[in-house]
């Protein structure tokens, strides 16, 4: 998404603040969801390391509920849908 609007992405996993700061660079029809994307990014950042790698006493499949998984899935769908929209608008 960032490259599609002319921004070289930083070497960070969480770019929510950048999305908010540069919202004017994005197509008008996606600006309304940039705050949602930033929130999703921030929320998932807190979880991704343990979820990906686990720990001796942290087993991801035992730590997350179906509701939490559904919320993460819906967030990922929103991010993907918005990214496709931004990338396709830049073509």
Secondary structure by P-SEA (a helix, b strand, c coil): ccccccccccccccaaaaaaaaccccccccccaaaaaaaaaaaaaacccccccccccccccccccaaaaaaaaaaaaaaaaaaaaaaaaac
